Structures are given as C-alpha cells and as structure tokens.
Amino acid sequence: MKSRIMVLAGALLLFMASAASAHFGMMIPDTDELTQEQRTVNLTLSFSHPFEGVGMELEKPAQFFVVQDNDQKTDLLGALTPAKVMDHSAWKASFTAKRPGLYVFVFDPVPYKEDAENNYIRHITKVVIDAYGEGEEWNKPLGLKTEIVPLTRPFGNYAGNVFQGIVMLDGKPAPYTRVEVEFYNKDGKRTAPNERMVTQEVVADGNGVFTFACPWKGWWGFAGLNTDSQPYKGRELEMGAVIWVEMR
C-alpha cells in the first residue's frame, strides 16, 4: 500500500509539472491591423494557460513598451490599468498610432514563482501590429534578452498558414530550443481529445529555426523556452521568448 501511494504521489507531481509547463505570457490586441477606421489598438496582458482558460496572477510588468519601425522605443508602463483575465489579475492598455509603420509591443514581467517546478518564469512577450498597411522589416530582432524573430510575416495570415521563427537568446540564435505552441481558446469552444493535445511542441533546428502550421483561426502563442545562465532568488529562471500571431 505504501509503495502504491508513493507511485500515485509521483504521478500526481509529474502531472502537476506537466500542467505547469504550459504557462504563457499573453498579450492579445483587439486587432493586428490599424486603419483609418480603427486607429487605436487595445491590448490585454495576462499570464495564463490559454487553451484551458486557466489564469495566474500577473504582477505589474517590469517593462511595457512599443518599438516603432524597429528603432523608436516608447515607454508605456504608465498606460497600464488593472484588469481581470480568467479571474486573475491582468493589465490593459490602449495605444493610438500617429503615423504609418510597424509597431511591436513588448512586456517583460516580474519573474513568476512556480513552486510546482521549483523555479521562476520570465516570459518576454511581444505582438506585432501593422499600421495603415505600411509595416515593413518585421523580421528584425529588437535586441531583447530573448525573443522570437519571425520568418513568417506576423500579421495578415490565413488559418492553416505555417508560422516560422528564430529563437534568440542573448542576441544569438538558440539551437534546439523547445518551443511550446498553444491556441487562445477564448470562447472555450475548442476541446482537446486528451491532455497531451492541449500544448503542441516543436524543437528548433541547429540555427534556432522552428516551424508550425496553425490549423484554426484565432490567436496562437509561441514560447521558446530556455534556462537563464543566472539563477533568480536561488532558483532556476525559465526564459520564455513569446510571440502572439493571429490567423484569420
């Protein structure tokens, strides 16, 4: 009986660790395209399991900013207001584009303490908005600690398209990075036949390049996961390079 209890406890811990591994920094705008009719984008920032609709607390990020045309950086931390996503603390902000171009929004969170994995999680999350059809140079890195540099244009995509990107860490491609992929099941209409189908996984090649085909319309999150060389508060620090892309 004692050995059976130990086996069951081990299985429970394994399940908890597996479930905990699918956290995603989330930044979902109400559009990936700004036009003369819609010049303002509204963004919602959270930390969640996007497919299952399970949220975690998101402390006010350490950084939140927008980079226009890959060079002009504007701090937006003061624009954040508290919100609720999946019954947990989240943040919202609005931004009005004053001129055409490419706008890349980034939030860098305060590391999240994850006791199930005995680590901290830092998902540097970005989303790309095309303003007035003038978004170019969408495949240039921003110089973040870690990021996914898209090789597929990260806006204006059909459902079924392939998304391809390079996982970068400390300014260099990160070979053989594990990339978790998850669909934002906002209305809860999608169901997975079993637990392993909730989060998809691919591994980047020796140049840090990964590829994934998105079967459904909606928002898809890609998280390239590595461990930082420096611990955080005595624990491993999971560095997540996250990008969100809408398929239409």
CORUR-V647344 format. One line per field, one symbol per residue. phi: phi as a letter, one per 40 degrees, with the letter a starting at -180 (. if undefined). psi: psi as a letter, one per 20 degrees, with the letter a starting at -180 (. if undefined). burial: # if it has 9 or more other C-alpha atoms within 8 Angstrom, else .. Layout:
BEGIN
phi: ???
psi: ???
burial: ???
END
This chain:
BEGIN
phi: .ccccccccccccccccccccccbcbabccababbccbcbbbbbbabaccccgbbbcbcddcaaabbcfgacbbcbdcccbcabbfgbcaabababccacibbbcbbbccdccbccbfabbbbcbaabbcbggbcbfcbbccgcdaabccbbdcagbcdgccbbabcbbfgbdbcfccbcbacccdcgccbbcadcccbcbbbcccbgcbaacccbchcbbbbcbbbccbcbfgbcbcbbcbbbbcbb
psi: gghghhghghhghggghghhikqpppooriqjpprhhnipppqpprornhgikprrpoqpqhqprqppkjhopppjhiipqqrpplkrpaqqqqpppirqapooppporppponhhjlaqpooopqqpppokjjorlikpqikrgqqpoqippkrlqqpiqppqrppqpkjqqnqkppoqpqpomgijhqqphrhiigpqprpqaijjprpppohqqappppooprpqhproljrqopopopqpppp.
burial: ............#..##..#.#.######..####...#############.#.####..#.########..#.###..#...##..#######..#..#############.#.#.##################..##.#....############.###########.#.#############..#.........###.####.#####..#..##########.#..#...#############.
END
